[in-house]
Amino acid sequence: MAERLEPKVKNSCLSFVLGCGGTGGHIYPAIAIAQQLQQLGHKVSFIGNRGGMEETLITGQGYAFKGIRVQKLYRRLSLANLLFPFLLVSSTLACLRLLHQNKAGAVICTGGFVSGPIGIAAALLRIPLYLHESNSYPGITTKYLARHSRFVFTGFSDTAKHLPRANIRELGIPLAQAENLPHDATIEEISLDGSKPILLVTGGSQGSLAINSTVAAALPRLLELGWQVIWQTGQAGYEEFAARFSGHAGIYVFAFSPQLKNYYQLARVAVTRAGAMTIAELIENRLPAVLIPLPTAAENHQHYNALEQQRKGQALLLRQSELTGDKLVEAISQVGKNHPSYLEKLEQAPPNTAAEDIAREILTDLNKEQHNAGKN
């Protein structure tokens, strides 16, 4: 990847600060972009919520991380909202100091409320600001910061409609390079039959009670129809569903596993939530899916993600409000029956080079600025 980028950018070593947090859908794209920039010899550090998921994931990758204290603005009435303006101001001041200390040449934010103070600080210091929005429907933070950014990189075409004044580049959702992952999973290791189709079920790392309960109700019929199931329940539901179904022929139940990325390659159809990173993984693995959006997701963005995937013919949307065992079996059967059509649409998706392309766009833009400054 580095060889492809190098001739197109002339920047000397720059210091990039990335802001992200809250969910994997914001954190993993930032890590993917950081990997590309670091491979090209640039300095990378992160700012995120102290003690948040981002601190664990980012420090686990070996990147420098500075914590701030910020919270989201709740849409319902909440006493916590009284703290919001104070935390926003204090965290923005902290970011001003951190960006100055890091001599940041550019700031990249990948969405979520944590990006707010970091992006505001970059704008106040007139540091080039770039955004990435993974979801089809952008969040409040992206909408506000878009007017102050050089580019907003998006994963879905519909996002541009909600950011009319932004400089949009639709380059996809960056996927981090796999490092230290276990060997490729095999069907034999999980005691399934290679001659039968496999359904992958995942409700995210924490699992989903709604999905798990419905899968439990649908299992007898799914097994009768010849499906086998790789089922990630999440930690909260594992004990209950493992006690009921572990050891049954054709069912592999687990709480969470680093092998999950490999299980995508074994499945014929998936049942998942509709987070941006999940959709990116489904596309990357050319896996048709029944998407069940999380109804409480901010701005109902998972619904819009799933709607766009259904429009593209790459997945089927099933609303949680309509979720029953029979409805789920019907949806899975529909995707299975029309598998060649779904697969054809997925095969038309270009290879995921989003991280590489975003790094190129940013560096090229900064290089132009340096070149113009040199002329003056």
Secondary structure, DSSP 8 states (H G I E B T S, - for coil): -HHHHGGG------EEEEE--SSHHHHHHHHHHHHHHHHTT-EEEEEEETTSHHHHHHHHTT-EEEEE------SS--GGGGGHHHHHHHHHHHHHHHHHHTT-SEEEE-SSTTHHHHHHHHHHTT--EEEEE-SSS--HHHHHHGGG-SEEEESSGGGGGG-TTS-EEE---------S------TGGGT--TTS-EEEEE--TT--HHHHHHHHHHHHHHHHTT-EEEEE--HHHHHHHHHHHTTSTTEEEES--TTHHHHTTT-SEEEE---HHHHHHHHHTT--EEE---TTSGGGHHHHHHHHHHHTTSEEE--GGG--HHHHHHHHHHHHHTHHHHHHHHHTS----HHHHHHHHHHHHHHHHHHHHHH-
